[in-house]
Amino acid sequence: MKRLPTIAAIAVASVMALAACGERPQTANPPRTDAKAWQGAADPFVASGWTAGDRASWEDQMRNRAQTQNEYNKAR
């Protein structure tokens, strides 16, 4: 009689383990096309001084942002 609960527990554990093995395909609906980072959005929430599509101004904005977050420069 003790074997029946043990067998049932093993069966339930194996079914749960096999159920976790399934994986659904991870595709975007519809597939998205990635753009370059400096092309960005043209909305009112972008940083001032940055123009969408201009790589040089995007690089300047990223450099300035990194420097304002640099704790070494803030401590001076």
Contacts in CASP RR format, 6 or more apart in sequence:
PFRMAT RR
TARGET T0000
AUTHOR 0000-0000-0000
METHOD contacts of the structure
MODEL  1
MKRLPTIAAIAVASVMALAACGERPQTANPPRTDAKAWQGAADPFVASGW
TAGDRASWEDQMRNRAQTQNEYNKAR
36 53 0 8 1.000
36 55 0 8 1.000
37 58 0 8 1.000
38 52 0 8 1.000
38 53 0 8 1.000
38 54 0 8 1.000
38 55 0 8 1.000
38 57 0 8 1.000
38 58 0 8 1.000
38 59 0 8 1.000
39 52 0 8 1.000
39 53 0 8 1.000
40 46 0 8 1.000
40 52 0 8 1.000
40 53 0 8 1.000
41 52 0 8 1.000
42 52 0 8 1.000
46 52 0 8 1.000
47 61 0 8 1.000
47 65 0 8 1.000
49 57 0 8 1.000
49 61 0 8 1.000
50 57 0 8 1.000
50 58 0 8 1.000
50 61 0 8 1.000
51 57 0 8 1.000
67 73 0 8 1.000
END
